[in-house]
Amino acid sequence: RRWLLERRPDADSLLGAANQLPHDYGCPQAVRTALPPELYPTAYIAERAEAWLKAREASDRPFFLMVSFPDPHHPFNPPGHYWDLYAPDDMPVPEAFTRNDWTKPPHVAGIHAQRAEGRAALKGMGTIGVSAREAQEAQALTCGMIAMVDDAVGRVRAAPGAGQAVQIFTSDHGDHLGDHGLMLKGAEQYEQITRVPFLWADPTGDLPSLEGGFGQTYDIGTTILDRARLAPAIGMQGRSLLSGLRDAALIQYDHQKDNPGIGRGPRVHTLRHGQWRLSLIAGVDWAELYDLDADPGEFTNLWDDPAHQSLRAALLERLARAEIDAVDRAPFPVAQA
């Protein structure tokens, strides 16, 4: 904020939905910000990262720099020319709007019912139901935000000393952008939410294979330490991806907010193994099992399918073992430390 007001003392008159520029988008949280691109948070973060790298240009000391862009994120508000860089008409209509054989699971059906009945929190953080056109608009505006982040990443990568560093690009989560008729995020464990990018650029060119398996968020810190030849701290559960990927991933979602179809404080634990996604949900008598090879859109729930009962049992055992492995055992008792 201090950086912004130094450059534009009247910046408050440009911020927020109340001060936005005119537009014809109907997508919830579409805000055409009056803030110019050079004063947008993405530009601020890129500028400060460049300045930090330039200030240490003459140093040969190792460094770690985290450059964290808030975008892409709702509200959907790419500034300046990034707003109409992509057209909604050029965005794909999500599959959920083009097929009639899909039975919505209860937690998704409840979200759609909230929107149909006018009860959806359209200005909130949780998942909401959307129309096909709203999904296309959200996709176009998200692409605009991503384009600005891409330009900013280019600035940082071109800064002094950056080319000699290992560079990692990742994200904390994905977003619904119309898949299953949804937008934003919540207790749903669809691939659009749980699968994130992980790009690793190493100046040595000596890269391990990062194809055909799974990594988890808590593996990233351990992998960085391994690359820096530093031992992980006691209690870190992640494994270094430099020594190979996992054959399965455990995803745990616990939240305080309500979810229709699940109830208050939804808790969803998921195993991703091979082509399969199995999700158990606390407090309900149904669950989810999807074959992502045959059904990449995750529309056909195989949980109650008699032909998949033995597979279901095997995945449940793997999930139970993954839960046991994830139990925190640090700090160790003194006698074992």
Secondary structure, 3 states (H helix, E strand, C coil): CHHHHHHCCCHHHCCCHHHCCCCCCCCCCECCCCCCHHHCHHHHHHHHHHHHHHHCCCCCCCCCCCCCCCCCCCCECCCHHHCCCCCHHHCCCCHHHCCCCCCCCHHHHHHHHHHHCCCCCCCCCECEECCHHHHHHHHHHHHHHHHHHHHHHHHHHCCCCHHHCCEEEECCCCCEECHHHEEEECCCCCHHHHCCCEEEECCCCCCCCCCCCECCHHHHHHHHHHHCCCCCCCCCCCCCHHHCCECEEEEEEECCCCECCCECCCEEEEEEECCEEEEEECCCCCCEEEECCCCCCCCCCCCCCHHHHHHHHHHHHHHHHHHHHCCCCCCCCHHHC
